Amino acid sequence: MGVWGALLGKGFKKKSAEVQAEMAKKVNRDLLQGAIYGCFYVASSDGELGDDEIKKTQKLINGEPLMKGFGAEVGTLISQAEESYTEGGARIIQRRAKKELSELAHDPEQADIVMTIICTVADEGGIGEAERQALTSCAEWMNLNIKDYIPS
């Protein structure tokens, strides 16, 4: 291979790696948005969205390997979701959660990751009846069985 082949090969490999990273980020963005809006929906189902629930959501998302590449975008999306809740209430969050979680129904592995995060945040202080009903809805939207995540 000549000089040009070597140069083009390196450039192509670098560009290919960049494209693959962007594609992975796009796929995982559904995961990220599902986790954020699912957590906000369940956390707000009891009538209020606590700061401790928001912080726990961010901490769990930042600790999930599939969501590591988002950095500051996590905080931005959480702020947007918090603003949506403040301005529009639980109904707006529920609609967005249903949309984002339904998009994960085709991928059981990602749905499982998100449901585990949502249940962990919901269990902050115990799971009340309103949260249990919201968790059941989340599971249904992702084609999961709620009994696999919380006891009856």
Secondary structure, 3 states (H helix, E strand, C coil): CCHHHHHHHHHHHHHHHHHHHHHHHHHHHHHHHHHHHHHHHHHHCCCCCCHHHHHHHHHHHHHCHHHHHHCHHHHHHHHHHHHHHHHHCHHHHHHHHHHHHHCCCCCHHHHHHHHHHHHHHHCCCCCCHHHHHHHHHHHHHCCCCHHHCCCC
